[in-house]
Amino acid sequence: MSHWAEINSENKVIRVVKGDNNDPAGDEGYQWLINNLGGIWIQTSYNNKIRKNFAGIGYIYDEQRNAFIPPRIYQSWILDEETCKWVAPIPYPQDGNYYDWNEKTTSWTMIKSEDKINSPVLPPYPNDGNVYKFDIENNSWNLLIEL
């Protein structure tokens, strides 16, 4: 199954759809998209084999990097040129505690164990094109809908 991202004139992703690898034209559904939906379509990969990241609505397609770049989370974060993802200017502490990014101080602030359920810092959302629901008790993403 192929996946395609439609971008607007500013290279912002406005929708992502699946294509058909068995399309008679042999182009994984690209021509069908053009003929039936119009627009500008760029192929994306949920396993990140092409264009660095699986495209999502609001991502920007960077032609020079040939990559989909997610929206910037914090102004102080910098773009990792290898992954084309935004990263904190200071690495996340690896001491087993939970931390939240503090943009005012541009540093990681430790979260008390009783507050971690309310923390916006979660394990990374699986990037495989499926839909997941977060399990608070196990601090993990559970498959909800396989696409």
PyMOL commands that set and color helices and strands:
alter all, ss='L'
color gray80, all
select helices_A, chain A and resi 30-37+113-118
alter helices_A, ss='H'
color red, helices_A
select strands_A, chain A and resi 2-7+13-19+40-44+60-62+67-69+78-80+85-87+98-102+107-111+131-135+140-145
alter strands_A, ss='S'
color yellow, strands_A
deselect
rebuild
show_as cartoon
